[in-house]
Every structure is written in C-alpha cells, then in structure tokens.
C-alpha cells in the first residue's frame, strides 16, 4: 500500500499576476520551485487563503529570481493577484518511508522572499 503525503509546500506565497487566456497552470519563480523541490510540470495543489478556493494544476518555471507566482488559465477565475496561497505537492510512500518523511516547508513574506526554509 502507498500513502499520499505532503512532499513540500510554498507557504503564504503572494500571487503576482493572473492571466485567464493561457493554457492552464501556475508559473512559479524557478528559485522557489527548486527550494521547495517542485519539478517543472509537477502536479500541485493550490489553496487560496483569501477566499478558500482550492485547485489542482501543474507548475511551470517563471524567470529565476523574479519572485513571480502567476495563476494561468481557468484558475484565474478563482485566484486573483495579491491573494495569499499555499502551493503544495505530494508524493506516494510506503508506510515505512512515510514514517521517516519530513516535508520541505518554505515560508515566504509578502514579496515572495524566503523567510524560513526548512
């Protein structure tokens, strides 16, 4: 049996832009993706702290060092610029692997600077 558990998250990321007419995804600063261990095109769950919306999409790299978090496609109907979001990705582990697993948690400030990497 495999368990789905949290692999990593970007906590309190601020959305910098939203573009409705774009094939759906979320664009994330490549530095932030690397720090959290999120791979290009990996599935992510996005939770909006401003309105409670949650959606699943995939991550695409934004310009390294830009601190951009851009909501693309239909998700732009649910999440707006300046909203605070949590971006989570998950992995599947055996119960034995899960027992020793600790997710990476990267906490961001209001400008998407890293304030607490784990």
N, C-alpha and C positions, 0 to 999 in steps of 0.2 A: 504494500500500500504506500502511496505517496501522499504527502501533505502539502498543501499550497500555503506558503508562509511569506511574510514580508522579507524581501531581499534588501531593499533600500528605499529611501524617500528623500525628496527635497521638501523641507518643511517651511511653510509660510513664504513661498515664492510669490512675488508680485507680478501679475500679468502686465506686460508692457504694451501689447497690441493684440488685436483680434481682426482676422480677415476672413469674412464669410465666403467669398468666392475664390476658394482654393481647395484643392483635393485635401480632405481632412487629415489632421494630425496635430501635434503640438511641437513647436520649434523651441529648443532649449539651448542656451549657451553651451558650447562644446566643453568648456572647462567644468561647468556644473554637472553635465552628464558624466564626465569622467570621474569627478569627485564622488558622485553617488554610485558609480558603477552601472549606469544606464547605457545600454548599447544603442547605436543607430538602428532605428526601425523596431526596437523592442516595444512590446505592449506595455502601456502604463495606465493606471487608474488615476484620474484627476478629481479631487474633491474641492469644491469652492466653498471657502469659509464665509463668504458674503451672503450666499443665497441657498446653500445646502445642495446644489446640483452636484451630481457625480457622473462621470462618463469614462468610458474606456476608449483609448486611441493608441497611437504609436508615436514614439519620439523621433524627431529629426534634428540634426545638429544645426544650431544657429552659429553665427560668427563667434569664434573663440574670443572670450574677454568682453563680449558685448553686454552680458548680463540680461539678454533678451529671454523672455518667456512669451511666446506668441501663440495664441489659440487660432487654429486654422480650420476652415471648412464649417460644417454644420454646428460644431461645438461653439462657434462664435455666437450662436443664438442663446447659449446657456451661460457663458462666462464672458465677462467684459473686461476691458483694460482697467487696471488698478485693483481688480479683485485679488484677494489673497487666496492661494491654492496650496494644496498638498499634492505632490506628484509621487506616486508610489509604484514600485514594480515588485513582482513576486517571483518566487522560484518554487520548484517541486523538490521535496526532500523525503528521504525515508525518515521514519520516526527517530532513528538513531542519529542521522545527520541533523535533524531539526533540534534535537536536544542540546547540541553544542553550537547552534547557529545564533549569531547576533547580527541583526540588520544594521546597515550603514544608515545613519541619520545625519543629514546635512541641513542645518538650520540657517536660514537666510534673513537678512534685515530688509527694511523697506525698499532698498535699492538693489536687492538681489546679490549683496555681498555675503560671503560666507562668514557667519559669526560663531558657528560651533560645528566643526566637522567631527564625526565620530569614527 
